[in-house]
Amino acid sequence: MASLSGCTGRSDDSSGNGDSSDTGGTTTDDSSPGSVADDSDYGAWPMARYDASNRLSVPHDGLDGEPEILWTAELESTVSPPVVYDDTAFVSHGSGLYTAVDLEDGEPVWEHETVGRAAPAVSDAAVFVAGDGVEALDRDNGDVLWSTEHDESVESIRVYDGAVYAGIGDRVVGLDEEGEELLEIEATPTVQSLAIDDERIYVRSRIDPDEYDFVMAGYDRDSGDHLWEHEISQVQQWFDDRVTRTFPLVNGMVYTIDGNAVVSIDGAEGELTEVVEFDETDPWTRPTILDKMMYVRVREPTAYNLETDTIPTEWDPEKNTRYSFVTAGGASYTIRGTGYSSPPNLMSMDLGTGEINWEKQAPELDEAHIPVVLDGLVLLPINDPGLVAFG
């Protein structure tokens, strides 16, 4: 079990949970930033890490019991986690390919080829992808509705309150859903990821691609005024920096890794506070927060109670992983490598103890990524064959 070398107290409202319900609950607030109303069979997953707050704690049911593989969509090359709207998955893969996949049978609906490869975002207006700057695509047929024609590559796209936000090189741009610019912010290059709430835009920039130094900064969402910034250090996973590059935003508090500690940053004031320091190694993933509990991989999956500043005594994980966690329906979902000769496993863990609920092996041996957990369906992106549906 991970051990702590120290922790600091926080005020009652700075733990960022807003709810003191039991760990097994699913109170993740359907109105959380960037969530999209969707009355389809499987629910929506509108952008990378679920919504504009990068929570990875989602209001979906997940799976009830060990699943079966329902279908596989064959997609080219490196596959990113899809976004989902109206029972359709929209997937970035290869070098500039975006494919819409029907969730009922895994059949492709359309394919769009461009020059970018960032994970897309989707709303009732369009699918927003990286390409000729930000491109808006018709959800039904993939036709280009508009593009911003920026020269630099788009690294991150978020949708919030009818606006589209994109990290592009040394700036963040805000657009309405017709492509008209609402805002442009000069930021530390290179902008790597974003989070948005009612008041602010939160930006993570990587200063040097060969170093593990980053800038976390806050900006006013209306004016673009610079509010605060902090330099942090976080080891990036060599095999997939998507595991570490995003950060959760919970009730106006940013949570991220700095060295061997998890820290919080007050969005309004910019005050940085150490939440917990781990004495044996740096955390290996970004944290996932559900209510009062934080889940992060240190040497092994670790649960940490933000109210009591302790690892629960009943927490004793059975299996290890090097990936982040998605919480849904009272369980945690992730993937686990099983060696160099066997495909990875999709895995469900008990949120209270870390015990394994079930594991299901992927059909092929290749690099997989964080699953997208919906109502009665889990989508696993894997570089070969592409997108695998479990249900």
PyMOL commands that set and color helices and strands:
alter all, ss='L'
color gray80, all
select helices_A, chain A and resi 241-243
alter helices_A, ss='H'
color red, helices_A
select strands_A, chain A and resi 4-7+69-74+83-85+88-93+97-102+108-113+121-122+127-130+134-137+144-147+154-160+163-168+171-176+181-186+191-196+200-206+213-220+226-233+249-250+253-258+261-266+272-278+288-290+293-297+301-305+326-328+331-336+345-350+356-361+372-373+378-382+386-390
alter strands_A, ss='S'
color yellow, strands_A
deselect
rebuild
show_as cartoon
